[in-house]
Amino acid sequence: MEQRSIDELAALLPLLIQLVGLVFAVLVDSYMDKRQKRVMLSVAALAFALVVENYLEYLFEMRVSLWFPRLIAAICGYAIRPAILALFCYIVSPKRSHRRAWIVVGLNAAVHATALFSKICFTINTENRYHGGPLRFACLVFSAILLVDLLYLSIHEYRNIRRRELVIPIFVVALIIVSFYLDRRLDRLTPIVAYLTIAIVSCCLLYYIWLHMQFAREHERALEAEQRIQIMMTQIRPHFLYNTISTISALCYTAPEKAGRICDSFGLYLRQNLESLGTAGLIPFVDELAHTRTYTDIETTRFENIRVEYDIRDENFSVPPLTLQPIVENAIRHGAFAREEGLVRVRAQNTRGVHQIEVWDNGDGFDPGKLIAGDARHIGLWNVRERLERMCDGSLTIVSGNGKGTTVTIEIPCAKEEENHAGNLRR
């Protein structure tokens, strides 16, 4: 008898080892945030409870006097299985509330709890025998609803990822369906653990592997984006410095005193803003505005026919470094410079829940389609647009036409900008 008990526990050992390994992997996984870890640990806890329930129900079934503990164990088992499926849905689509799934879980638990006082679902009589009622397939029906939802979410939420990765959540659904069939049609490999329990434990591991693949890919994308931002920054900095130094160089021949004053202000500008220029993260808009004012002071000193006006009504937000300056530079170089009286207006305001920056010039205008085509003259605008989209969910739009001037508008959502600002403070 003692050897039999040891053999029975040995049958549970592979499942328990898998669950312990899963818990350890989740706890040390640096890719998962606290919320995702809580979900995976909850899944592992319910899977462990299901394994224990299977074993207890097996023990209680062997003694007639334990019919009531067996009834309680059976109710718990029926309630746990759909709950695990609901958590699988949350793993696939964490941004949804999944209220309908939890309503199904609650209804399933309520229906099976009736076994305590009714035979409508199932019962275990005083002779320790199971008897199914009219609603004996309730757990199967509720689970089928959740499986359909799980399959839909898997295909809908991840239809744009690599197809071979989508195989894992679809395989999970198929594995659970097959385990249902095996439990009802075939004898178990061991009388202790149901095929469904084995399948659920395996599915927990599969979902963890699948989640880790998603997190690893997102991490790779973030690194690629950061590297791309760094490359764009290295393209922008020499461009800005070259034009500024060229302006000073030109003034050395025509107005040495002005060149000297501009050299002093430009040196001070570099010293005060070196830290801002050296980061690929967000910087305060007031710092970016200082970059721009220094640049326009130099340009308007050199070209007396160019005037830059500022209307700043909103400055308490953050932007990627070298966001405004390249736009104003383009407005002067390729717009206002062509006019006898060139004019550039820079306006910043908070409107419709967004921080809006608008740069207008009275130049000849150009075809915005050339920006998409990679027009070399406007590579700065393309770089700014890329960094706005990647770093703060912002946007850059251009309205221009031959002889109509150009308006470049930047919009940064207030909520997104505050979230990025809070993240920078935490770091």
C-alpha positions as CSV (number, residue, x, y, z in Angstrom):
1,M,0.0,0.0,0.0
2,E,2.9,2.3,0.8
3,Q,4.5,1.5,-2.5
4,R,1.3,2.3,-4.3
5,S,1.0,5.7,-2.6
6,I,4.6,6.4,-3.7
7,D,3.8,5.4,-7.3
8,E,0.7,7.6,-7.2
9,L,2.6,10.6,-6.1
10,A,5.3,9.9,-8.6
11,A,2.7,10.2,-11.3
12,L,2.1,13.8,-10.2
13,L,5.8,14.7,-10.0
14,P,6.4,15.7,-13.7
15,L,3.5,18.1,-13.5
16,L,4.6,19.6,-10.2
17,I,8.2,20.0,-11.6
18,Q,6.9,21.9,-14.6
19,L,4.8,24.2,-12.4
20,V,7.7,24.9,-10.1
21,G,10.0,25.6,-13.0
22,L,7.4,27.9,-14.5
23,V,7.0,29.9,-11.3
24,F,10.8,30.3,-11.0
25,A,11.1,31.4,-14.6
26,V,8.4,34.0,-14.3
27,L,9.9,35.4,-11.1
28,V,13.3,35.9,-12.6
29,D,12.1,37.1,-16.0
30,S,13.3,40.7,-16.6
31,Y,11.1,41.2,-19.7
32,M,7.7,40.8,-17.8
33,D,6.2,43.6,-15.8
34,K,4.5,43.1,-12.4
35,R,1.1,42.8,-13.9
36,Q,2.0,40.2,-16.4
37,K,3.9,38.3,-13.7
38,R,0.8,38.3,-11.5
39,V,-1.3,36.8,-14.3
40,M,1.2,34.0,-15.0
41,L,1.6,33.2,-11.3
42,S,-2.2,33.1,-11.0
43,V,-2.3,30.7,-13.8
44,A,0.4,28.5,-12.2
45,A,-1.4,28.6,-8.9
46,L,-4.7,27.5,-10.4
47,A,-3.0,24.8,-12.4
48,F,-1.4,23.5,-9.2
49,A,-4.8,23.6,-7.4
50,L,-6.2,21.6,-10.3
51,V,-3.5,18.9,-9.9
52,V,-4.1,18.7,-6.2
53,E,-7.9,18.5,-6.8
54,N,-7.4,15.6,-9.2
55,Y,-5.3,13.8,-6.6
56,L,-7.7,14.5,-3.7
57,E,-10.7,13.4,-5.7
58,Y,-8.9,10.2,-6.6
59,L,-8.2,9.5,-2.9
60,F,-11.8,10.4,-1.8
61,E,-13.3,8.2,-4.5
62,M,-11.8,5.1,-2.9
63,R,-13.7,5.5,0.4
64,V,-17.5,5.6,0.6
65,S,-17.5,7.7,3.7
66,L,-15.6,10.5,1.9
67,W,-18.4,11.3,-0.6
68,F,-18.9,14.8,0.7
69,P,-15.2,15.9,0.5
70,R,-15.2,14.4,-3.0
71,L,-18.2,16.5,-3.9
72,I,-16.4,19.7,-2.7
73,A,-13.3,18.7,-4.6
74,A,-15.4,18.1,-7.8
75,I,-17.1,21.5,-7.5
76,C,-13.7,23.2,-7.1
77,G,-12.3,21.3,-10.1
78,Y,-15.2,22.3,-12.3
79,A,-14.8,26.0,-11.2
80,I,-11.0,26.1,-11.7
81,R,-10.8,25.0,-15.4
82,P,-12.8,27.8,-17.0
83,A,-11.0,30.3,-14.7
84,I,-7.7,29.2,-16.2
85,L,-9.1,29.6,-19.7
86,A,-10.2,33.2,-18.8
87,L,-6.6,33.9,-17.6
88,F,-5.3,32.5,-20.9
89,C,-7.6,35.1,-22.7
90,Y,-6.0,37.8,-20.5
91,I,-2.5,36.6,-21.5
92,V,-3.4,36.9,-25.2
93,S,-5.0,40.3,-24.9
94,P,-3.9,42.0,-21.7
95,K,-5.4,45.4,-22.6
96,R,-9.0,44.1,-22.5
97,S,-11.0,43.8,-19.3
98,H,-12.5,40.4,-20.3
99,R,-15.6,41.0,-18.2
100,R,-17.7,38.6,-20.4
101,A,-15.1,35.9,-19.8
102,W,-15.3,36.4,-16.0
103,I,-19.1,36.4,-16.2
104,V,-18.9,33.0,-17.8
105,V,-16.5,31.8,-15.1
106,G,-18.9,33.1,-12.4
107,L,-21.9,31.4,-14.0
108,N,-20.0,28.2,-14.3
109,A,-19.0,28.2,-10.6
110,A,-22.6,29.1,-9.6
111,V,-24.1,26.3,-11.6
112,H,-21.8,23.7,-10.2
113,A,-22.2,25.0,-6.7
114,T,-25.8,23.9,-6.9
115,A,-24.5,20.3,-6.3
116,L,-24.4,21.2,-2.6
117,F,-28.2,21.3,-2.5
118,S,-29.6,20.2,-5.9
119,K,-29.1,17.5,-8.5
120,I,-29.7,19.8,-11.5
121,C,-26.0,19.8,-12.4
122,F,-24.5,16.8,-10.8
123,T,-24.3,15.1,-7.4
124,I,-22.3,12.5,-5.5
125,N,-24.6,10.3,-3.4
126,T,-23.9,8.9,0.0
127,E,-22.6,5.7,-1.7
128,N,-19.9,7.9,-3.3
129,R,-21.2,7.5,-6.8
130,Y,-21.3,10.3,-9.4
131,H,-24.7,11.1,-11.1
132,G,-25.0,13.7,-13.8
133,G,-28.1,16.0,-14.0
134,P,-29.6,18.0,-16.9
135,L,-26.8,20.5,-16.7
136,R,-24.0,18.0,-16.4
137,F,-22.3,19.4,-19.5
138,A,-22.4,23.0,-18.2
139,C,-18.6,23.1,-17.7
140,L,-18.0,21.8,-21.2
141,V,-20.4,24.5,-22.7
142,F,-18.9,27.3,-20.7
143,S,-15.4,26.1,-21.5
144,A,-16.3,25.9,-25.2
145,I,-17.4,29.6,-25.1
146,L,-14.1,30.6,-23.5
147,L,-12.1,28.6,-26.0
148,V,-13.9,30.3,-28.9
149,D,-13.1,33.6,-27.4
150,L,-9.5,32.6,-26.8
151,L,-9.2,31.4,-30.5
152,Y,-10.7,34.7,-31.7
153,L,-8.4,36.8,-29.6
154,S,-5.3,34.9,-30.7
155,I,-6.1,35.4,-34.4
156,H,-7.4,38.9,-34.1
157,E,-4.8,40.4,-31.8
158,Y,-1.7,38.8,-33.4
159,R,-2.8,38.5,-37.1
160,N,0.1,40.8,-38.1
161,I,2.9,38.9,-36.3
162,R,4.9,36.0,-37.8
163,R,2.5,33.2,-38.7
164,R,4.7,30.5,-37.2
165,E,4.4,32.3,-33.8
166,L,0.6,32.3,-34.0
167,V,0.7,28.5,-34.2
168,I,1.4,28.3,-30.4
169,P,-1.9,29.9,-29.1
170,I,-3.9,28.0,-31.8
171,F,-2.2,24.8,-30.8
172,V,-3.1,25.5,-27.1
173,V,-6.8,25.6,-28.1
174,A,-6.5,22.4,-30.1
175,L,-4.7,20.6,-27.2
176,I,-7.4,21.5,-24.7
177,I,-10.1,20.3,-27.1
178,V,-8.3,17.0,-27.7
179,S,-7.9,16.6,-23.9
180,F,-11.7,17.0,-23.4
181,Y,-12.3,14.3,-26.0
182,L,-9.7,11.9,-24.4
183,D,-11.2,12.3,-20.9
184,R,-14.7,11.4,-22.1
185,R,-13.8,8.7,-24.6
186,L,-10.7,6.9,-23.4
187,D,-9.2,5.5,-20.2
188,R,-6.7,7.7,-18.5
189,L,-3.0,6.9,-18.6
190,T,-3.2,7.2,-14.8
191,P,-6.3,7.1,-12.7
192,I,-5.1,10.1,-10.8
193,V,-4.7,12.9,-13.3
194,A,-7.1,13.8,-16.1
195,Y,-5.9,14.5,-19.6
196,L,-7.3,18.0,-19.3
197,T,-5.1,18.7,-16.3
198,I,-2.0,17.5,-18.1
199,A,-3.0,19.6,-21.1
200,I,-3.5,22.7,-19.0
201,V,-0.2,22.4,-17.2
202,S,1.5,22.0,-20.7
203,C,-0.4,25.0,-22.0
204,C,0.8,27.2,-19.1
205,L,4.4,26.5,-20.2
206,L,3.6,27.0,-23.9
207,Y,2.0,30.4,-23.1
208,Y,4.9,31.5,-21.1
209,I,7.3,30.6,-24.0
210,W,5.0,32.4,-26.4
211,L,4.8,35.5,-24.1
212,H,8.6,35.5,-23.8
213,M,8.9,35.5,-27.6
214,Q,6.6,38.5,-27.8
215,F,8.6,40.4,-25.1
216,A,11.9,39.5,-26.7
217,R,10.7,40.8,-30.1
218,E,9.4,44.0,-28.6
219,H,12.7,44.5,-26.8
220,E,14.5,44.0,-30.1
221,R,12.3,46.6,-31.7
222,A,12.9,49.1,-28.9
223,L,16.7,48.6,-29.4
224,E,16.4,49.0,-33.1
225,A,14.3,52.2,-32.6
226,E,16.9,53.6,-30.2
227,Q,19.8,52.8,-32.6
228,R,17.9,54.4,-35.4
229,I,17.3,57.5,-33.3
230,Q,21.0,57.6,-32.4
231,I,21.9,57.4,-36.1
232,M,19.4,60.2,-37.0
233,M,20.9,62.3,-34.2
234,T,24.4,61.8,-35.6
235,Q,23.1,63.0,-39.0
236,I,21.4,66.1,-37.5
237,R,24.2,67.4,-35.2
238,P,26.9,67.8,-37.9
239,H,24.3,69.4,-40.2
240,F,23.4,72.0,-37.5
241,L,26.9,72.7,-36.5
242,Y,28.2,73.0,-40.0
243,N,25.6,75.6,-40.9
244,T,26.2,77.6,-37.7
245,I,30.0,77.6,-38.2
246,S,29.6,78.5,-41.8
247,T,27.5,81.5,-40.8
248,I,30.1,82.7,-38.3
249,S,32.9,82.1,-40.9
250,A,31.0,84.3,-43.4
251,L,30.6,87.1,-40.8
252,C,34.3,87.1,-40.1
253,Y,34.9,88.7,-43.5
254,T,31.9,91.0,-43.6
255,A,31.4,92.0,-39.9
256,P,34.1,90.8,-37.6
257,E,32.5,92.4,-34.5
258,K,29.2,90.7,-35.1
259,A,31.1,87.4,-35.7
260,G,32.8,87.8,-32.4
261,R,29.6,88.4,-30.5
262,I,27.9,85.4,-32.2
263,C,31.0,83.2,-31.4
264,D,30.6,84.2,-27.7
265,S,26.8,83.5,-27.7
266,F,27.3,80.2,-29.6
267,G,30.0,79.0,-27.2
268,L,27.7,79.8,-24.3
269,Y,24.9,78.0,-26.1
270,L,27.0,74.8,-26.5
271,R,28.2,74.8,-22.9
272,Q,24.6,75.3,-21.5
273,N,23.0,72.7,-23.8
274,L,25.6,70.0,-24.2
275,E,23.6,67.7,-22.0
276,S,20.4,68.2,-23.9
277,L,22.2,67.6,-27.3
278,G,23.8,64.5,-26.0
279,T,20.6,62.6,-25.1
280,A,18.3,60.5,-27.3
281,G,15.5,61.0,-24.9
282,L,13.0,63.8,-24.4
283,I,14.1,67.3,-23.3
284,P,12.1,70.3,-22.1
285,F,10.6,72.4,-24.9
286,V,12.1,75.5,-23.3
287,D,15.6,74.0,-24.0
288,E,14.7,73.2,-27.6
289,L,13.4,76.8,-27.9
290,A,16.7,78.1,-26.7
291,H,18.5,76.1,-29.4
292,T,16.2,77.6,-31.9
293,R,16.5,81.2,-30.7
294,T,20.3,80.9,-30.8
295,Y,20.2,79.6,-34.4
296,T,17.8,82.3,-35.6
297,D,19.8,85.1,-33.9
298,I,22.8,84.0,-35.9
299,E,20.8,83.8,-39.1
300,T,19.0,87.1,-38.7
301,T,22.2,88.8,-37.9
302,R,23.8,87.5,-41.1
303,F,20.7,88.1,-43.3
304,E,19.0,91.3,-42.4
305,N,16.1,90.7,-44.8
306,I,15.0,87.7,-42.7
307,R,12.8,88.2,-39.6
308,V,11.7,85.5,-37.1
309,E,8.6,86.1,-34.8
310,Y,7.8,84.0,-31.8
311,D,4.4,83.5,-30.2
312,I,4.9,81.0,-27.3
313,R,1.8,80.3,-25.3
314,D,2.6,76.8,-24.2
315,E,6.1,75.6,-23.1
316,N,5.5,73.2,-20.3
317,F,6.1,69.9,-22.2
318,S,8.9,67.8,-23.6
319,V,10.1,67.1,-27.1
320,P,12.8,65.1,-28.8
321,P,16.1,67.1,-29.0
322,L,16.6,69.1,-32.2
323,T,12.9,69.0,-33.1
324,L,12.1,72.6,-33.6
325,Q,15.5,73.9,-34.8
326,P,15.7,71.8,-38.0
327,I,12.2,72.9,-39.0
328,V,13.0,76.6,-38.5
329,E,16.3,76.1,-40.3
330,N,14.4,74.6,-43.3
331,A,11.9,77.5,-43.1
332,I,14.7,80.0,-43.3
333,R,17.0,78.3,-45.8
334,H,14.4,76.9,-48.2
335,G,11.6,79.4,-47.6
336,A,12.1,82.9,-46.3
337,F,15.6,83.2,-47.7
338,A,14.1,83.4,-51.2
339,R,12.1,86.5,-50.4
340,E,13.2,90.1,-50.3
341,E,11.5,90.3,-46.9
342,G,11.5,86.8,-45.5
343,L,9.3,86.0,-42.5
344,V,9.1,83.0,-40.3
345,R,6.6,82.7,-37.5
346,V,6.9,80.2,-34.6
347,R,3.9,79.5,-32.5
348,A,3.3,77.1,-29.6
349,Q,0.0,76.5,-27.9
350,N,-2.1,73.9,-26.1
351,T,-5.2,73.2,-28.1
352,R,-7.7,70.2,-28.2
353,G,-5.7,68.2,-25.7
354,V,-2.4,68.4,-27.7
355,H,0.7,70.5,-27.5
356,Q,0.9,72.2,-30.9
357,I,4.0,73.8,-32.5
358,E,3.5,75.6,-35.8
359,V,6.2,77.0,-38.0
360,W,5.2,79.1,-41.0
361,D,7.3,80.8,-43.6
362,N,6.4,83.1,-46.6
363,G,8.6,81.2,-49.0
364,D,7.7,79.8,-52.4
365,G,6.6,76.5,-50.9
366,F,7.3,73.0,-52.2
367,D,5.7,69.7,-52.9
368,P,5.2,67.8,-49.6
369,G,5.3,64.5,-51.6
370,K,9.1,65.0,-52.0
371,L,9.5,64.5,-48.3
372,I,8.1,61.0,-48.6
373,A,10.3,60.4,-51.7
374,G,13.4,61.3,-49.7
375,D,14.2,64.8,-51.0
376,A,17.7,65.5,-49.7
377,R,16.8,69.1,-49.0
378,H,14.2,68.1,-46.4
379,I,15.9,65.1,-44.8
380,G,15.7,67.1,-41.5
381,L,11.9,67.1,-41.6
382,W,11.9,63.4,-42.3
383,N,14.1,62.8,-39.3
384,V,12.0,64.9,-37.0
385,R,8.8,63.1,-38.0
386,E,10.4,59.7,-37.4
387,R,11.6,60.7,-33.9
388,L,8.3,62.3,-33.0
389,E,6.3,59.2,-33.9
390,R,8.7,56.8,-32.1
391,M,9.5,58.8,-29.0
392,C,6.3,60.6,-28.0
393,D,3.5,59.3,-30.3
394,G,3.5,62.7,-32.0
395,S,2.9,63.8,-35.5
396,L,4.3,66.2,-38.1
397,T,2.1,67.5,-40.9
398,I,3.1,69.8,-43.8
399,V,0.8,72.2,-45.7
400,S,2.6,73.8,-48.7
401,G,2.2,74.7,-52.3
402,N,4.0,76.6,-55.0
403,G,3.9,80.3,-54.2
404,K,1.8,79.7,-51.0
405,G,4.5,79.3,-48.4
406,T,4.8,76.4,-46.0
407,T,3.3,75.5,-42.6
408,V,4.8,72.7,-40.6
409,T,2.7,71.6,-37.6
410,I,3.8,69.3,-34.7
411,E,1.3,67.8,-32.4
412,I,2.1,65.9,-29.2
413,P,-0.8,64.4,-27.2
414,C,-0.8,65.9,-23.7
415,A,-1.5,62.5,-22.0
416,K,1.3,60.8,-23.8
417,E,3.7,63.6,-23.2
418,E,2.9,63.5,-19.4
419,E,3.4,59.7,-19.4
420,N,6.8,60.1,-21.1
421,H,7.8,62.9,-18.7
422,A,6.8,60.7,-15.7
423,G,8.9,57.8,-17.1
424,N,11.9,60.1,-17.5
425,L,11.5,61.2,-13.9
426,R,11.4,57.6,-12.7
427,R,14.6,56.8,-14.6
